[in-house]
Amino acid sequence: MSIEGRDYPPVTVDIDAEHVNAFAWAIGADPDDGVPPTYASVYSLGATAPQLFGDEEAAIDFGKLLHAEQ
């Protein structure tokens, strides 16, 4: 089954400055430069993954879920 065209409810995420600073430090970015663009993956995946992976109709095979380099 495809998830194309499927709608999931919106999510709200509170972004904490200390968490952003820790993330920036961890990836070697300067926290004074603002929120790193890659930070979006932190909150978006954490907020949306339960909806997507919990959708039995999506039939996600975790054994085949890899990054492109893997």
N, C-alpha and C positions, 0 to 999 in steps of 0.2 A: 504494500500500500504506500502511496506517495503522500508526503505532507505538503506538497505544492498547493498553494491556495488556501491552506488551513489557517484559521485565525485562532490566536491564543489571547487571553486577557492581558491588558497592559500591566506592567510592574512598576513600582516606585522604589527607588534606591537612594538611601542617604549616603553621601560621599563625605568621609571624614578626612580632614587635612592631615592628621598624623599618619593615617593609612596611606594616603597619596605620597607623602614624603618618604615613608618606608619603602614603598614600591619604587619610587624614583631612585632612591639610594641602591636598592637591590639590582636594578638594571643598569646602574652606572650613569644615570642622568642627574642633572642638578635640580634639586627640588625648587630652587629659586626661579627656574625657567617655566614653572607652571605644571599643569597636569600632563604627563607624557601621553601621547596619543594611544599607546598600547594599553593604557590603564582601562580603556573601555572594555577590553576583554575580561578584566577582573570582575567588574560588576555585572556586565551583560550576561556572561556565561553563568555566574552564580545565581542570577535572578531568573534566567530563562531555561536553564538546563533541567530543573525539576519538572517544568511543564512539558518540555519536549521529550525527555527521556522517560517520563511517567505516562506518556501517551501510548497505550498498548497498540493502537491502530498504526502508529508510526513504525512499529516493528524495527527498532534500531538494533542492529547486531553489533554489540560492543566489541566482539572479536575482530571486526573489520573497521573499527573506528580508530584511525591513525592520522598523524600529521603527514603531509606530503613527503617529507624527507624520510619517513619511516617506511 
